[in-house]
Amino acid sequence: MDPLFAVVTGGSQGIGKAIALEFARRGIRLLLVARRQEPLDTGVSAEGRAMDLLDDESRARLISEIDERPSGLDVLVHSAGTIARADVADATIEDFDLQFQANVRMPFALTKGLLRSLERAHGQVVFVSSSAGSFREPTRGSMRRLRPASAPWRPPSARRRTPPGTCW
Ligand SMILES: NC(=O)c1ccc[n+]([C@@H]2O[C@H](COP(=O)([O-])OP(=O)(O)OC[C@H]3O[C@@H](n4cnc5c(N)ncnc54)[C@H](OP(=O)(O)O)[C@@H]3O)[C@@H](O)[C@H]2O)c1
C-alpha cells in the first residue's frame, strides 16, 4: 500500500513542525508549507514549499500541484496562523484583517480548493485552533471573536466520516 500523503501548513515550526515530525516518524509522505524556506528544512524527509498562503495566486498554484497527485490528499493540517495580542481598544483594523485572513479566510480557501484531492483519498482535515476563543483575557479580545468563525464549515466528506479524535 502507498504511504499516506499529508500537507502541513506552518509545518516549519511550533505545533506544525511537531505534527510533521510525528507524521514522518510514522512514514507519512509530507509537503510542508511556510513563507520562509530555511526553517522548512526540518531534518526529516519532506518536501517544502516556501510561499505566502495569504496570496491567492500562490495558493492556487499549490492547490493545482497537489491536485495533480492521482492518489489524492490523505491529511490536510492547518497549523499556519497568526495572533495579534490586543483588546479591541488597542487592536488596529490591520491586526484584525491579518488575523481574519490567516486564521479564517486562508484555511477556508485552501480546504475548499483541495476538496477534490481530499475526496479522492477519503482524506481528513485538521484545524489547529485555539482555546483563546473561550478565554476572558483582555489581550486576546480579537482572537476570541475570530477563532469560532472557522467552526461552522468543514468538508462534506468529513461530516459523513469524521472518526473520534479528529480535530476541528
Ligand atoms: N503556540 C500556542 O501556544 C498556540 C496556542 C493556541 C493556538 N495556537 C495556534 O496554532 C497555530 C500554530 O501555532 P504555533 O505556535 O505553532 O505558531 P508559530 O510557531 O507562529 O508557527 C506558525 C507557522 O505558520 C507559518 N505561517 C504563518 N503565516 C503564514 C503564511 N501567511 N503563509 C504560510 N505560512 C505561514 C509560519 O512560518 P513562516 O513564518 O515562515 O511563514 C510557521 O511555520 C497558530 O494558528 C496559532 O495561532 C497556538
PDBQT file of the ligand as one rigid body, heavy atoms in Angstrom, charges set to zero:
ROOT
HETATM    1  N1  LIG A 201       1.578  28.059  20.420  1.00  0.00    +0.000 N 
HETATM    2  C1  LIG A 201       0.489  28.197  21.143  1.00  0.00    +0.000 C 
HETATM    3  O1  LIG A 201       0.502  28.262  22.401  1.00  0.00    +0.000 OA
HETATM    4  C2  LIG A 201      -0.863  28.233  20.466  1.00  0.00    +0.000 A 
HETATM    5  C3  LIG A 201      -1.988  28.136  21.256  1.00  0.00    +0.000 A 
HETATM    6  C4  LIG A 201      -3.216  28.122  20.636  1.00  0.00    +0.000 A 
HETATM    7  C5  LIG A 201      -3.326  28.220  19.260  1.00  0.00    +0.000 A 
HETATM    8  N2  LIG A 201      -2.235  28.354  18.516  1.00  0.00    +0.000 N 
HETATM    9  C6  LIG A 201      -2.429  28.446  17.063  1.00  0.00    +0.000 C 
HETATM   10  O2  LIG A 201      -1.906  27.262  16.492  1.00  0.00    +0.000 OA
HETATM   11  C7  LIG A 201      -1.298  27.548  15.245  1.00  0.00    +0.000 C 
HETATM   12  C8  LIG A 201       0.172  27.144  15.304  1.00  0.00    +0.000 C 
HETATM   13  O3  LIG A 201       0.768  27.751  16.434  1.00  0.00    +0.000 OA
HETATM   14  P1  LIG A 201       2.341  27.837  16.592  1.00  0.00    +0.000 P 
HETATM   15  O4  LIG A 201       2.630  28.327  17.963  1.00  0.00    +0.000 OA
HETATM   16  O5  LIG A 201       2.970  26.565  16.121  1.00  0.00    +0.000 OA
HETATM   17  O6  LIG A 201       2.643  29.037  15.563  1.00  0.00    +0.000 OA
HETATM   18  P2  LIG A 201       4.055  29.572  15.061  1.00  0.00    +0.000 P 
HETATM   19  O7  LIG A 201       5.185  28.975  15.842  1.00  0.00    +0.000 OA
HETATM   20  O8  LIG A 201       3.924  31.056  14.979  1.00  0.00    +0.000 OA
HETATM   21  O9  LIG A 201       4.147  28.981  13.571  1.00  0.00    +0.000 OA
HETATM   22  C9  LIG A 201       3.304  29.458  12.570  1.00  0.00    +0.000 C 
HETATM   23  C10 LIG A 201       3.671  28.742  11.290  1.00  0.00    +0.000 C 
HETATM   24  O10 LIG A 201       2.848  29.226  10.252  1.00  0.00    +0.000 OA
HETATM   25  C11 LIG A 201       3.655  29.709   9.179  1.00  0.00    +0.000 C 
HETATM   26  N3  LIG A 201       2.917  30.821   8.583  1.00  0.00    +0.000 N 
HETATM   27  C12 LIG A 201       2.397  31.914   9.203  1.00  0.00    +0.000 A 
HETATM   28  N4  LIG A 201       1.807  32.717   8.337  1.00  0.00    +0.000 NA
HETATM   29  C13 LIG A 201       1.932  32.124   7.123  1.00  0.00    +0.000 A 
HETATM   30  C14 LIG A 201       1.516  32.479   5.810  1.00  0.00    +0.000 A 
HETATM   31  N5  LIG A 201       0.871  33.638   5.569  1.00  0.00    +0.000 N 
HETATM   32  N6  LIG A 201       1.805  31.651   4.802  1.00  0.00    +0.000 NA
HETATM   33  C15 LIG A 201       2.469  30.497   5.017  1.00  0.00    +0.000 A 
HETATM   34  N7  LIG A 201       2.879  30.092   6.233  1.00  0.00    +0.000 NA
HETATM   35  C16 LIG A 201       2.616  30.911   7.272  1.00  0.00    +0.000 A 
HETATM   36  C17 LIG A 201       4.987  30.112   9.856  1.00  0.00    +0.000 C 
HETATM   37  O11 LIG A 201       6.117  30.097   9.005  1.00  0.00    +0.000 OA
HETATM   38  P3  LIG A 201       6.641  31.435   8.275  1.00  0.00    +0.000 P 
HETATM   39  O12 LIG A 201       6.730  32.489   9.335  1.00  0.00    +0.000 OA
HETATM   40  O13 LIG A 201       7.965  31.066   7.663  1.00  0.00    +0.000 OA
HETATM   41  O14 LIG A 201       5.614  31.736   7.252  1.00  0.00    +0.000 OA
HETATM   42  C18 LIG A 201       5.113  28.971  10.866  1.00  0.00    +0.000 C 
HETATM   43  O15 LIG A 201       5.589  27.798  10.241  1.00  0.00    +0.000 OA
HETATM   44  C19 LIG A 201      -1.484  29.056  15.022  1.00  0.00    +0.000 C 
HETATM   45  O16 LIG A 201      -2.654  29.220  14.244  1.00  0.00    +0.000 OA
HETATM   46  C20 LIG A 201      -1.679  29.593  16.418  1.00  0.00    +0.000 C 
HETATM   47  O17 LIG A 201      -2.446  30.785  16.407  1.00  0.00    +0.000 OA
HETATM   48  C21 LIG A 201      -1.004  28.349  19.084  1.00  0.00    +0.000 A 
ENDROOT
TORSDOF 0
